[in-house]
Amino acid sequence: MFSPEGPSLRELAVQALSSVEHGYDLLAPKFDHTPFRTPEAVLESVATALAPLGPFEDGLDLCCGTGAGTQVLTRVCGAGVTGLDFSAGMLDIARRRVPSGPGTGGPGVAWVRGDARVLPFTAAFDLVVSFGAFGHFLPRELPGLFAQVHSALRPGGRFAFPVLAPPRPSSPAFWALLGFDTVMRLRNAVWRPPFVMYYRAFRLGGVLEELERAGFAVELYALPEFGSREDGSPRARLVSARRPG
């Protein structure tokens, strides 16, 4: 499915009937050949937007998956980079695919298996990024998640992530995402363990309020590479939540 190297429909069905952690362990070897991986255009745009907001020394890629966002950090951080994920399978692929150590021309990379809701770090990073992971958190979990990130940042550090404008109801993408979320809710109503992945639950307005409640000073930056909507608003933004210091 998706490409000759991607997972088959049967493989996706088995993964979707697993827990989130085990499902990603199974998907990991073929994850980069699916649409679930953050597109290179988004990664490049975020790297460009982050550069003038630095300098950054130490960075954390939250829910790093196979390391696509970690590679962005190796370009903008000068000292060290950490990738954190709760899937051992995804971390195994990331270790193989992200260059690290002497001779790479970039900072060293460490990999940590852990839960983003219980981070094992305190004031350890100047920059935390996350790409495409927020659908795995229910809205009621966001305050705790943002509090954890706030604690992991040094004073003056930033929590940054891209957000795309939601599709209009007249767009096929709107109905595709609505259909996906509906299927996942039905699946979780009748099957255990649950697989939390909802594309439409992460609403920018509510997210900005929760970031401010967690103690962040929030700024929005347009990602100009993706253009504007008909009303002039950006199609994509970078959320930059700074821990005051």
MIRO-35138 format. One record per residue (C-alpha): residue number from 1; x negated, y negated, z. Coordinates in nm, 4 decimals, padded with zeros to 6 digits. Layout:
N
> nr,x,y,z
> NUM,X,Y,Z
...
This chain:
245
> nr,x,y,z
> 1,00.0000,00.0000,00.0000
> 2,-00.1094,-00.3632,-00.0757
> 3,-00.4233,-00.2409,-00.2579
> 4,-00.5801,00.0963,-00.3454
> 5,-00.7992,00.0635,-00.0326
> 6,-00.5106,-00.0353,00.1961
> 7,-00.2877,00.1835,00.4143
> 8,-00.0140,00.3985,00.2661
> 9,00.3515,00.3501,00.3610
> 10,00.3317,00.6643,00.5717
> 11,00.0256,00.5344,00.7572
> 12,00.1994,00.2047,00.8279
> 13,00.5055,00.3892,00.9603
> 14,00.2910,00.5935,01.1997
> 15,00.1139,00.2779,01.3170
> 16,00.4411,00.0889,01.3661
> 17,00.5766,00.3699,01.5865
> 18,00.2687,00.3552,01.8098
> 19,00.1806,00.1033,02.0780
> 20,00.0247,-00.2229,01.9597
> 21,-00.3191,-00.1116,02.0791
> 22,-00.3090,00.2356,01.9257
> 23,-00.1431,00.1062,01.6097
> 24,-00.4343,-00.1293,01.5480
> 25,-00.6846,00.1441,01.6297
> 26,-00.5278,00.3432,01.3455
> 27,-00.5044,00.0471,01.1083
> 28,-00.8565,-00.0842,01.1729
> 29,-01.0465,00.0952,00.8913
> 30,-00.8076,-00.0484,00.6300
> 31,-00.7013,-00.3722,00.8013
> 32,-00.9130,-00.5997,00.5803
> 33,-00.7270,-00.4662,00.2743
> 34,-00.3857,-00.5823,00.4010
> 35,-00.2091,-00.9224,00.4009
> 36,-00.2329,-00.9196,00.7815
> 37,-00.5952,-01.0367,00.7678
> 38,-00.6326,-01.4151,00.7759
> 39,-00.6989,-01.5361,00.4190
> 40,-01.0424,-01.6737,00.3378
> 41,-00.8874,-02.0067,00.2361
> 42,-00.7540,-02.0555,00.5911
> 43,-01.0860,-01.9566,00.7484
> 44,-01.2786,-02.1977,00.5261
> 45,-01.0388,-02.4824,00.5924
> 46,-01.0583,-02.4335,00.9700
> 47,-01.4391,-02.4181,00.9609
> 48,-01.4458,-02.7479,00.7707
> 49,-01.2059,-02.9126,01.0175
> 50,-01.3985,-02.7904,01.3224
> 51,-01.7407,-02.9110,01.2103
> 52,-01.6927,-03.2823,01.2964
> 53,-01.5288,-03.1965,01.6315
> 54,-01.8497,-03.0389,01.7658
> 55,-02.1216,-02.9789,01.8467
> 56,-02.0310,-02.6449,02.0030
> 57,-02.2695,-02.4128,02.1801
> 58,-02.0723,-02.1025,02.2839
> 59,-01.7561,-01.9790,02.1119
> 60,-01.4888,-01.7159,02.1762
> 61,-01.2741,-01.5543,01.9070
> 62,-00.9576,-01.4569,02.0942
> 63,-00.7963,-01.1383,01.9582
> 64,-01.0771,-01.1158,01.7047
> 65,-00.9622,-00.8075,01.5132
> 66,-01.2228,-00.7125,01.2551
> 67,-01.4116,-01.0385,01.3077
> 68,-01.2917,-01.2750,01.0346
> 69,-01.2591,-01.5633,01.2803
> 70,-01.5790,-01.4634,01.4560
> 71,-01.7667,-01.5403,01.1373
> 72,-01.6227,-01.8937,01.1457
> 73,-01.7676,-01.9347,01.4956
> 74,-02.1123,-01.8222,01.3825
> 75,-02.1090,-02.1213,01.1453
> 76,-02.0066,-02.3865,01.3984
> 77,-02.1591,-02.2621,01.7275
> 78,-02.5266,-02.3024,01.8050
> 79,-02.5900,-02.0655,02.0971
> 80,-02.3687,-01.7581,02.1217
> 81,-02.0416,-01.6114,01.9971
> 82,-01.8086,-01.3578,02.1590
> 83,-01.5303,-01.1597,01.9940
> 84,-01.2582,-01.0217,02.2231
> 85,-00.9890,-00.7709,02.1303
> 86,-00.8015,-00.4934,02.3083
> 87,-00.8319,-00.2509,02.0149
> 88,-01.1473,-00.0415,02.0254
> 89,-01.0940,00.0482,01.6599
> 90,-01.0849,-00.3133,01.5477
> 91,-01.3963,-00.3963,01.7507
> 92,-01.5806,-00.1033,01.5963
> 93,-01.5154,-00.2401,01.2464
> 94,-01.6089,-00.5930,01.3583
> 95,-01.9455,-00.4758,01.4906
> 96,-02.0295,-00.3291,01.1510
> 97,-01.9119,-00.6229,00.9414
> 98,-02.0253,-00.9352,01.1264
> 99,-02.4011,-01.0055,01.1022
> 100,-02.5658,-01.0710,01.4367
> 101,-02.9043,-01.1132,01.5968
> 102,-03.2507,-01.2096,01.4716
> 103,-03.2839,-01.2554,01.0986
> 104,-02.9200,-01.3534,01.0387
> 105,-02.9793,-01.7273,01.0715
> 106,-02.6928,-01.7631,01.3193
> 107,-02.6180,-01.7113,01.6874
> 108,-02.5978,-01.3707,01.8503
> 109,-02.2566,-01.2051,01.8699
> 110,-02.1219,-01.0060,02.1653
> 111,-01.8108,-00.7879,02.1509
> 112,-01.5783,-00.7421,02.4477
> 113,-01.2812,-00.5118,02.4765
> 114,-01.0223,-00.6874,02.6877
> 115,-00.6733,-00.8331,02.7238
> 116,-00.6330,-01.1978,02.6239
> 117,-00.3841,-01.2389,02.9099
> 118,-00.6530,-01.1496,03.1672
> 119,-00.9762,-01.3017,03.0371
> 120,-01.2998,-01.2015,03.2130
> 121,-01.4541,-01.5480,03.1659
> 122,-01.4658,-01.8735,03.3618
> 123,-01.5926,-02.2007,03.2103
> 124,-01.8013,-02.0013,02.9625
> 125,-01.7161,-02.1551,02.6227
> 126,-01.7110,-02.4852,02.4373
> 127,-01.4748,-02.3526,02.1709
> 128,-01.2051,-02.0853,02.1643
> 129,-01.0337,-01.9969,01.8357
> 130,-00.7608,-01.7539,01.7412
> 131,-00.6280,-01.6512,01.4008
> 132,-00.2951,-01.4810,01.3417
> 133,-00.2622,-01.3195,01.6853
> 134,00.0150,-01.5172,01.8543
> 135,00.2939,-01.2998,01.7158
> 136,00.1781,-01.0335,01.9611
> 137,00.2756,-01.2490,02.2588
> 138,00.6321,-01.3064,02.3717
> 139,00.7252,-01.6719,02.4329
> 140,00.7356,-01.6129,02.8091
> 141,00.3714,-01.4974,02.7969
> 142,00.2343,-01.8167,02.6412
> 143,00.1997,-02.0181,02.9662
> 144,-00.0180,-01.7460,03.1183
> 145,-00.2177,-01.7038,02.7979
> 146,-00.2879,-02.0766,02.7688
> 147,-00.3854,-02.0943,03.1364
> 148,-00.6384,-01.8169,03.0768
> 149,-00.7902,-02.0014,02.7802
> 150,-00.8023,-02.3254,02.9804
> 151,-00.9969,-02.1458,03.2531
> 152,-01.2385,-01.9890,03.0029
> 153,-01.3309,-02.3287,02.8550
> 154,-01.5884,-02.5675,02.9939
> 155,-01.4717,-02.9245,03.0616
> 156,-01.4446,-03.0970,02.7242
> 157,-01.4097,-02.7645,02.5425
> 158,-01.1518,-02.7031,02.2717
> 159,-00.8943,-02.4339,02.1939
> 160,-00.8286,-02.4424,01.8185
> 161,-00.6027,-02.2456,01.5853
> 162,-00.4289,-02.3020,01.2511
> 163,-00.0526,-02.3185,01.2099
> 164,00.1366,-02.3042,00.8818
> 165,00.4630,-02.4884,00.8260
> 166,00.7557,-02.2443,00.8406
> 167,00.9175,-02.1626,00.5060
> 168,01.2480,-02.3261,00.4171
> 169,01.5687,-02.1161,00.4283
> 170,01.5814,-02.1492,00.0497
> 171,01.2470,-01.9675,00.0233
> 172,01.2200,-01.5872,-00.0188
> 173,00.9438,-01.5982,00.2443
> 174,01.1952,-01.7230,00.5036
> 175,01.4173,-01.4196,00.4539
> 176,01.1218,-01.1820,00.4386
> 177,00.9954,-01.3021,00.7788
> 178,01.3461,-01.2995,00.9241
> 179,01.3947,-00.9451,00.7979
> 180,01.0616,-00.8318,00.9423
> 181,01.1402,-00.9777,01.2856
> 182,01.4871,-00.8225,01.2815
> 183,01.3479,-00.4785,01.1992
> 184,01.0877,-00.5101,01.4771
> 185,01.3531,-00.6091,01.7324
> 186,01.5688,-00.3135,01.6335
> 187,01.2668,-00.0831,01.6520
> 188,01.1788,-00.2076,02.0004
> 189,01.5369,-00.1689,02.1179
> 190,01.5382,00.2044,02.0439
> 191,01.1726,00.3145,02.0566
> 192,00.9008,00.3158,02.3213
> 193,00.6323,00.1991,02.3579
> 194,00.7217,-00.1401,02.2085
> 195,00.5260,-00.2934,01.9215
> 196,00.5302,-00.6692,01.9731
> 197,00.4836,-00.8549,01.6453
> 198,00.7228,-01.1374,01.5667
> 199,00.6385,-01.3922,01.2988
> 200,00.9117,-01.6442,01.3835
> 201,00.8736,-01.6606,01.7638
> 202,00.5744,-01.8987,01.7626
> 203,00.7329,-02.2444,01.7251
> 204,00.4970,-02.5416,01.7099
> 205,00.7074,-02.7775,01.9207
> 206,00.7345,-02.5345,02.2097
> 207,00.3692,-02.4368,02.1786
> 208,00.2536,-02.7987,02.2074
> 209,00.4636,-02.8444,02.5225
> 210,00.3145,-02.5310,02.6818
> 211,-00.0392,-02.6396,02.5951
> 212,00.0175,-02.9744,02.7643
> 213,00.1666,-02.8032,03.0702
> 214,-00.1478,-02.5892,03.0891
> 215,-00.3549,-02.9067,03.1166
> 216,-00.4696,-02.9554,02.7575
> 217,-00.4876,-03.2797,02.5630
> 218,-00.3542,-03.1821,02.2206
> 219,-00.4418,-03.3221,01.8785
> 220,-00.3197,-03.2138,01.5357
> 221,-00.5312,-03.2289,01.2204
> 222,-00.3935,-03.1759,00.8721
> 223,-00.5667,-02.9081,00.6658
> 224,-00.5614,-03.0957,00.3342
> 225,-00.6569,-02.7960,00.1215
> 226,-00.2980,-02.6692,00.1539
> 227,-00.1246,-02.9880,00.0449
> 228,00.2019,-03.1352,00.1709
> 229,00.5674,-03.0399,00.1812
> 230,00.8379,-03.2371,00.0014
> 231,00.8880,-03.4591,00.3088
> 232,00.5161,-03.5449,00.3167
> 233,00.4310,-03.3337,00.6216
> 234,00.1248,-03.1064,00.5969
> 235,00.1725,-02.7452,00.4933
> 236,-00.0986,-02.6455,00.7392
> 237,-00.2462,-02.8015,01.0533
> 238,-00.5231,-02.7316,01.2973
> 239,-00.4125,-02.7482,01.6589
> 240,-00.6995,-02.8719,01.8767
> 241,-00.6248,-02.8478,02.2496
> 242,-00.9033,-03.0034,02.4565
> 243,-00.9713,-02.9307,02.8209
> 244,-01.0354,-03.2777,02.9681
> 245,-01.3672,-03.3301,03.1386
